[in-house]
Amino acid sequence: MGRKNPHRKKMQLDLIHLVICVIVVALAFIAFLDIDQRYFLFPAVFFLTAVLNFVNGFVRFDRTRGEEGGVLPGMLLIGTGCLLLALTIVSGYVTWRTLSL
């Protein structure tokens, strides 16, 4: 019936990486073309990189859960995702305050 294909999960992860990275590079490029007019794109860049770190962290955590000392890289990626999420909130607040002035 439904056998799990380990390559399918890896292909899905690669597709997520590809899509998010292309979007992040495009948004960052557009933002840096005219930073005074397009600074509102930075919260989106930070949010997408946080999502990418969370996905990588959970996959790494799940893959190395049974190994001795193997969860540390996954936890570091999840922690980095939390820091980027905080940076998203701060930059979103600053952007919102600047746009409302």
Backbone as JSON, one array per atom type, in Angstrom:
{
  "sequence": "MGRKNPHRKKMQLDLIHLVICVIVVALAFIAFLDIDQRYFLFPAVFFLTAVLNFVNGFVRFDRTRGEEGGVLPGMLLIGTGCLLLALTIVSGYVTWRTLSL",
  "N": [[0.82, -1.19, 0.0], [0.95, 1.97, 1.1], [4.02, 2.77, 0.93], [6.7, 4.48, 2.46], [8.65, 6.83, 0.85], [11.9, 7.74, 1.1], [13.27, 9.54, -0.48], [11.37, 11.23, -1.47], [10.65, 12.95, 0.61], [13.06, 14.32, 0.91], [13.22, 15.58, -1.58], [11.01, 17.27, -1.39], [11.88, 18.95, 0.67], [14.1, 20.11, -0.6], [12.77, 21.49, -2.63], [11.3, 23.34, -1.1], [13.47, 24.79, -0.04], [14.54, 25.86, -2.42], [12.43, 27.46, -3.48], [11.94, 29.33, -1.37], [14.48, 30.51, -1.1], [14.89, 31.69, -3.64], [12.84, 33.58, -3.61], [13.65, 35.14, -1.4], [16.14, 36.15, -2.28], [15.29, 37.63, -4.5], [13.55, 39.52, -3.28], [15.38, 40.83, -1.57], [17.17, 41.89, -3.46], [15.47, 43.64, -4.87], [14.79, 45.33, -2.77], [17.25, 46.53, -2.15], [17.74, 47.99, -4.43], [16.47, 50.47, -4.35], [16.66, 51.62, -1.51], [15.53, 53.54, 0.15], [12.9, 53.76, -0.65], [11.9, 51.17, -0.63], [12.15, 49.83, 1.8], [10.29, 48.49, 3.28], [10.24, 45.88, 2.54], [12.03, 44.39, 3.98], [11.06, 43.16, 6.47], [9.67, 40.97, 5.35], [11.74, 39.54, 4.14], [13.25, 38.81, 6.41], [11.31, 37.26, 7.72], [10.88, 35.11, 5.93], [13.43, 33.93, 5.94], [13.48, 33.14, 8.58], [11.45, 31.2, 8.54], [12.68, 29.34, 6.87], [14.87, 28.58, 8.48], [13.45, 27.43, 10.64], [12.21, 25.24, 9.36], [14.48, 23.78, 8.5], [15.61, 23.31, 11.03], [13.65, 21.74, 12.38], [13.57, 19.5, 10.71], [16.23, 18.58, 10.91], [16.32, 18.13, 13.68], [14.39, 16.12, 13.93], [15.56, 14.11, 12.39], [17.91, 13.46, 13.77], [17.18, 12.74, 16.32], [17.33, 10.35, 17.88], [20.02, 9.93, 18.18], [23.09, 10.24, 20.03], [23.71, 13.33, 21.42], [22.84, 14.52, 19.12], [20.79, 16.33, 18.72], [21.5, 18.95, 19.04], [22.41, 20.57, 16.73], [19.93, 20.89, 15.39], [18.44, 22.24, 17.34], [19.91, 24.59, 17.51], [19.41, 25.69, 14.98], [16.64, 26.1, 15.19], [16.65, 27.94, 17.28], [18.0, 30.06, 16.0], [16.07, 30.61, 14.1], [14.09, 31.62, 15.79], [15.34, 33.98, 16.68], [15.49, 35.35, 14.23], [12.77, 35.6, 13.75], [12.09, 37.34, 15.81], [13.55, 39.55, 14.93], [12.11, 40.05, 12.63], [9.7, 40.94, 13.73], [10.55, 43.27, 15.07], [11.64, 44.8, 12.91], [9.36, 44.99, 11.37], [7.71, 46.5, 13.05], [9.2, 48.9, 13.21], [9.13, 49.63, 10.51], [6.36, 49.95, 10.16], [5.88, 52.06, 11.92], [7.41, 54.04, 10.68], [6.13, 54.27, 8.2], [3.67, 55.26, 9.01], [4.16, 57.82, 9.8]],
  "CA": [[0.0, 0.0, 0.0], [1.66, 3.24, 1.1], [5.4, 2.75, 1.45], [7.3, 5.8, 2.52], [9.81, 7.01, 0.0], [12.75, 8.74, 1.75], [13.7, 10.54, -1.46], [10.28, 12.2, -1.66], [10.78, 13.96, 1.67], [14.23, 15.13, 0.59], [12.86, 16.41, -2.72], [10.13, 18.32, -0.89], [12.72, 19.89, 1.4], [14.87, 20.84, -1.6], [11.85, 22.41, -3.3], [11.05, 24.43, -0.15], [14.68, 25.62, -0.04], [14.66, 26.56, -3.7], [11.4, 28.5, -3.6], [12.16, 30.39, -0.38], [15.73, 31.21, -1.41], [14.68, 32.54, -4.81], [12.02, 34.71, -3.17], [14.46, 35.99, -0.52], [17.12, 36.86, -3.1], [14.57, 38.61, -5.31], [13.11, 40.61, -2.41], [16.55, 41.59, -1.12], [17.66, 42.64, -4.61], [14.54, 44.73, -5.11], [14.89, 46.26, -1.64], [18.5, 47.28, -2.2], [17.77, 48.87, -5.59], [16.12, 51.8, -3.84], [16.39, 51.27, -0.11], [14.68, 54.55, 0.79], [11.5, 53.55, -1.03], [11.48, 49.77, -0.53], [12.61, 49.24, 3.06], [9.21, 47.69, 3.83], [10.43, 44.48, 2.14], [12.94, 43.69, 4.9], [10.38, 42.19, 7.34], [9.36, 39.76, 4.59], [13.0, 38.79, 3.99], [13.56, 38.2, 7.7], [10.32, 36.22, 8.01], [11.14, 33.94, 5.09], [14.63, 33.25, 6.43], [13.09, 32.47, 9.82], [10.73, 29.98, 8.15], [13.68, 28.4, 6.35], [15.6, 28.04, 9.63], [12.56, 26.54, 11.38], [12.05, 24.0, 8.58], [15.74, 23.05, 8.62], [15.79, 22.89, 12.41], [12.75, 20.63, 12.7], [14.01, 18.32, 9.96], [17.48, 18.1, 11.53], [15.96, 17.63, 15.0], [13.69, 14.85, 13.75], [16.48, 13.14, 11.81], [18.97, 13.07, 14.7], [16.61, 12.67, 17.66], [17.77, 9.17, 18.62], [21.48, 9.86, 18.29], [23.65, 10.91, 21.19], [24.17, 14.68, 21.13], [22.5, 14.87, 17.76], [19.73, 17.33, 18.62], [22.03, 20.31, 19.18], [22.31, 21.37, 15.5], [18.53, 21.23, 15.14], [18.03, 23.25, 18.31], [20.55, 25.85, 17.12], [18.67, 26.24, 13.85], [15.37, 26.58, 15.7], [16.96, 29.17, 18.01], [18.27, 31.09, 15.0], [14.77, 30.97, 13.54], [13.42, 32.48, 16.78], [15.98, 35.3, 16.61], [15.06, 35.99, 12.99], [11.37, 35.97, 13.92], [12.11, 38.56, 16.63], [14.01, 40.61, 14.03], [10.96, 40.33, 11.76], [8.74, 41.75, 14.49], [11.15, 44.59, 15.3], [11.71, 45.55, 11.66], [7.98, 45.29, 10.97], [7.25, 47.61, 13.89], [9.9, 50.11, 12.77], [8.58, 49.96, 9.2], [5.0, 50.43, 10.35], [5.98, 53.38, 12.54], [7.95, 54.96, 9.68], [5.12, 54.49, 7.18], [2.55, 56.0, 9.55], [4.54, 59.21, 10.09]],
  "C": [[0.86, 1.25, 0.0], [3.04, 3.12, 1.74], [5.96, 4.15, 1.41], [8.56, 5.83, 1.67], [10.7, 8.09, 0.62], [13.22, 9.84, 0.8], [12.63, 11.6, -1.68], [10.37, 13.32, -0.62], [11.96, 14.89, 1.39], [13.95, 16.05, -0.59], [11.94, 17.55, -2.3], [10.92, 19.38, -0.14], [13.56, 20.73, 0.44], [14.01, 21.86, -2.33], [11.52, 23.6, -2.39], [12.25, 25.37, -0.11], [14.77, 26.47, -1.29], [13.69, 27.72, -3.79], [11.68, 29.65, -2.64], [13.43, 31.17, -0.71], [15.59, 32.12, -2.62], [13.86, 33.76, -4.43], [12.84, 35.67, -2.32], [15.47, 36.8, -1.34], [16.43, 37.93, -3.94], [14.12, 39.8, -4.46], [14.28, 41.47, -1.93], [17.12, 42.43, -2.26], [16.78, 43.85, -4.89], [14.64, 45.78, -4.01], [16.15, 47.11, -1.73], [18.63, 48.15, -3.46], [17.48, 50.31, -5.19], [15.68, 51.63, -2.39], [15.5, 52.28, 0.59], [13.2, 54.35, 0.48], [10.99, 52.14, -0.76], [11.95, 49.08, 0.74], [11.54, 48.37, 3.7], [9.33, 46.21, 3.45], [11.29, 43.69, 3.14], [12.23, 42.78, 5.9], [10.02, 40.89, 6.62], [10.6, 38.9, 4.4], [13.35, 38.08, 5.29], [12.59, 37.07, 8.04], [10.59, 34.96, 7.2], [12.4, 33.2, 5.52], [14.36, 32.57, 7.76], [12.35, 31.16, 9.52], [11.71, 28.92, 7.66], [14.49, 27.78, 7.49], [14.74, 27.1, 10.46], [12.4, 25.2, 10.66], [13.33, 23.15, 8.71], [15.95, 22.51, 10.03], [14.92, 21.71, 12.77], [13.14, 19.36, 11.96], [15.27, 17.73, 10.58], [17.2, 17.5, 12.91], [15.31, 16.26, 14.89], [14.63, 13.76, 13.26], [17.48, 12.62, 12.83], [18.47, 12.91, 16.14], [17.14, 11.5, 18.47], [19.26, 9.08, 18.84], [21.95, 10.65, 19.51], [24.21, 12.27, 20.79], [23.78, 15.18, 19.76], [21.46, 15.96, 17.63], [20.25, 18.76, 18.68], [21.99, 21.11, 17.88], [20.87, 21.78, 15.17], [18.04, 22.32, 16.08], [18.67, 24.6, 17.99], [19.83, 26.5, 15.94], [17.31, 26.79, 14.28], [15.57, 27.88, 16.49], [17.26, 30.34, 17.07], [16.97, 31.54, 14.34], [13.98, 31.88, 14.49], [14.01, 33.88, 16.77], [15.56, 36.05, 15.35], [13.58, 36.39, 13.05], [11.25, 37.23, 14.78], [12.56, 39.75, 15.78], [12.91, 41.0, 13.05], [9.98, 41.25, 12.47], [9.28, 43.16, 14.7], [11.18, 45.4, 14.01], [10.31, 45.87, 11.13], [7.41, 46.45, 11.77], [7.89, 48.92, 13.44], [9.36, 50.57, 11.41], [7.19, 50.55, 9.33], [5.0, 51.84, 10.95], [6.47, 54.42, 11.52], [6.9, 55.28, 8.61], [3.95, 55.33, 7.7], [2.89, 57.46, 9.87], [4.31, 60.12, 8.93]]
}
